[in-house]
Amino acid sequence: MTSEAEQIKQRTRDIFDLVASGYDNPAQRFFPFCADRMIQLINLQPGEKVLDIATGTGMAAIAAAQRVIPDGRVHGIDLSENMLAKAKFNCDKHALDNVDLHLMDAEQLIFRSNYFDVITCGFGLFFLPDMTAALQQWLRVLKPGGRLIFTSFTQNAFMPYAQQFRQGIEQLGVVLPTNTAWQRLVETATCQQLVTSAGFVDVQSQVAQMGYHLASENDWWELISNSGFRRFLDMLNTEQQLQFREQHLAEIAQQKGKDGLWLDVEVIFTQARKAN
Ligand SMILES: C[S@@+](CC[C@H](N)C(=O)[O-])C[C@H]1O[C@@H](n2cnc3c(N)ncnc32)[C@H](O)[C@@H]1O
């Protein structure tokens, strides 16, 4: 692995270790909503073996585990120890005994070939430095005929607030990277080309609006403080953060309607299969 790839992973690990305790907050309920939809779409059967890559706090792993009982098993992997600790807590809360959690890099799977019936990955693929190489590994561990489903955001997700967030930070003199991780998979064509180039077949994507209303600008703050946005927030020093919070939330509050703040969460669900 190149040192640049290692740096990206370290940064990702640090951010998710930091946000793990607040990740399962109601403002971010699109994560469990999307996990549930992903599990519905992939049509799990009792007894199947599932690998949930970048499992985070385990939402998809838990939904999958409930579907594959009594004999099926789910393995959830993640790079962040703190996210996995939350996943363990959530599995225990649901009294599940068919989920195994592992600290493991999605680009270096330590599973035997042709083992899993299904791979799921919610909002994790775009973090990987070499997405094609990762998908080739995922293909290796799937059984012939095994299914893959993953999610990514479209360009519309979190707009216009995400743009206002970026502009607000840059107005304080901090230059943000032009392309953030999730912008790598905002087009269905890109998602499909990627999995096809890695060797999957029967590739299809569908776009769904998974958004809802946030009660107030404070919910938006919860979201940016407890998700991947946090990386950019932390580029400001303490004084700048206070200033930014006041200005940004005033701007967001102006957009509130009678139902609150509409949170656009347009999501691509991409599915594919390993050839028989
Ligand atoms: C946005 S969260 C999504 C978590 C969960 N799948 C969900 O939908 O709520 C992204 C997750 O990807 C994990 N991740 C990022 N890069 C990874 C890698 N190389 N290997 C394993 N996990 C990774 C992060 O630690 C984080 O938990």
Ligand as a Chemical Component Dictionary entry (heavy atoms), coordinates in Angstrom:
data_LIG
# 
_chem_comp.id                   LIG 
_chem_comp.type                 NON-POLYMER 
_chem_comp.pdbx_formal_charge   0 
_chem_comp.three_letter_code    LIG 
# 
loop_
_chem_comp_atom.comp_id 
_chem_comp_atom.atom_id 
_chem_comp_atom.alt_atom_id 
_chem_comp_atom.type_symbol 
_chem_comp_atom.charge 
_chem_comp_atom.model_Cartn_x 
_chem_comp_atom.model_Cartn_y 
_chem_comp_atom.model_Cartn_z 
_chem_comp_atom.pdbx_ordinal 
LIG C1  C1  C 0  -20.264 6.481  6.599 1  
LIG S1  S1  S 1  -19.787 5.123  7.589 2  
LIG C2  C2  C 0  -20.985 3.902  7.122 3  
LIG C3  C3  C 0  -21.213 2.883  8.207 4  
LIG C4  C4  C 0  -22.382 1.921  7.952 5  
LIG N1  N1  N 0  -22.119 1.052  6.833 6  
LIG C5  C5  C 0  -23.661 2.672  7.746 7  
LIG O1  O1  O 0  -24.207 2.650  6.631 8  
LIG O2  O2  O -1 -24.112 3.316  8.717 9  
LIG C6  C6  C 0  -18.330 4.550  6.773 10 
LIG C7  C7  C 0  -17.624 3.429  7.507 11 
LIG O3  O3  O 0  -16.607 2.922  6.645 12 
LIG C8  C8  C 0  -15.510 2.515  7.445 13 
LIG N2  N2  N 0  -14.326 2.379  6.590 14 
LIG C9  C9  C 0  -13.717 3.332  5.856 15 
LIG N3  N3  N 0  -12.647 2.836  5.213 16 
LIG C10 C10 C 0  -12.581 1.518  5.538 17 
LIG C11 C11 C 0  -11.696 0.454  5.177 18 
LIG N4  N4  N 0  -10.641 0.645  4.415 19 
LIG N5  N5  N 0  -11.950 -0.767 5.700 20 
LIG C12 C12 C 0  -12.994 -0.989 6.516 21 
LIG N6  N6  N 0  -13.863 -0.023 6.898 22 
LIG C13 C13 C 0  -13.664 1.218  6.411 23 
LIG C14 C14 C 0  -15.426 3.640  8.464 24 
LIG O4  O4  O 0  -14.641 3.301  9.576 25 
LIG C15 C15 C 0  -16.909 3.852  8.785 26 
LIG O5  O5  O 0  -17.325 3.050  9.867 27 
# 
loop_
_chem_comp_bond.comp_id 
_chem_comp_bond.atom_id_1 
_chem_comp_bond.atom_id_2 
_chem_comp_bond.value_order 
_chem_comp_bond.pdbx_ordinal 
LIG C1  S1  SING 1  
LIG S1  C2  SING 2  
LIG S1  C6  SING 3  
LIG C2  C3  SING 4  
LIG C3  C4  SING 5  
LIG C4  N1  SING 6  
LIG C4  C5  SING 7  
LIG C5  O1  DOUB 8  
LIG C5  O2  SING 9  
LIG C6  C7  SING 10 
LIG C7  O3  SING 11 
LIG C7  C15 SING 12 
LIG O3  C8  SING 13 
LIG C8  N2  SING 14 
LIG C8  C14 SING 15 
LIG N2  C9  SING 16 
LIG N2  C13 SING 17 
LIG C9  N3  DOUB 18 
LIG N3  C10 SING 19 
LIG C10 C11 SING 20 
LIG C10 C13 DOUB 21 
LIG C11 N4  SING 22 
LIG C11 N5  DOUB 23 
LIG N5  C12 SING 24 
LIG C12 N6  DOUB 25 
LIG N6  C13 SING 26 
LIG C14 O4  SING 27 
LIG C14 C15 SING 28 
LIG C15 O5  SING 29 
# 
